[in-house]
Amino acid sequence: MDARSVSASDAGKVDLQAFLQSLQDLGVSYYALSKAFSCVSQFCAYLVDEELRDTNPITAFQRRYLARYKDNGSEPR
């Protein structure tokens, strides 16, 4: 966030996409991505509670960008 000159209360979809991409570039597993965004969501919920932010953008972002598509290698039924 510091490199992008954005405060936590002003972070938007583009900033979340950049965060997601940086974690993916590091080869982080889906489980770790899920946990990271869960922590960010809790922080945004705190900001909403303290009236430093209007909404929590993480829920919609997770639904759109962190959807897990199960591929266990088996044939479709």
N, C-alpha and C positions, 0 to 999 in steps of 0.2 A: 504494500500500500504506500509505503514511503517513496519507493522508486516511481510510482505513478502519481505522486502528490495528491492523494485522495484520503480523506478522513474516513473512519469507520462509519460515521453517521451519514456519509454521502455516497457510500459504495453502491454501485448499481449492477445491472446484468453484465455489462462489458467487463467490469472489474472481477466479478465472480467467474466469468469465462476465462479470464487471464489467470486467475488463481487455480482453476481446474486444469487448465493447460499446463501450468508449471508443475503441478503434482503429477500429471500424466507423463510429462517429460522425464520426471524422476523415476518412473516405473512403479509408482505406488499402486498397490492392489485395490480392487473395488471396495473391499471391507475398510481399508484405511481411508479411502476417499469418502466413503459414507460416514465414518466417524469424524473426519475433519469437518465436513459440512454440517454434521449434527452439532458440533461445538460452535461453529460460526452461527448456526441458527439460534442456539441458546444465547449467544452474545447479542444477536440482533433482537431477540425477545427482551433481553434486559434493557437495551436501548429504547425499545418501544415502551416498556414499563416506566422508564425514567423520562419519557417524553422527549428523547433526543432524536427519535426517528418516528415517522408516521406508521410504517408498516414493516413487516418482516419479509424480505424478498426471497428468502432461502427456500421456503416450502414449494413455491412455484418453480424455482430454479431446479431443485432436486427432482421434481416430477418430470421436468423436460429434459434435463441434461445428465441425470444420474440414473436413468432407467436401466435396470439390469435385464439383459436378454439371456435367458438360460440356454446354454449350449453345452449339453453334457455328452455330445458325440453319438447319441443314439439316433436310430432312425425314427422318423415321424410315424405316428400311429395312423 
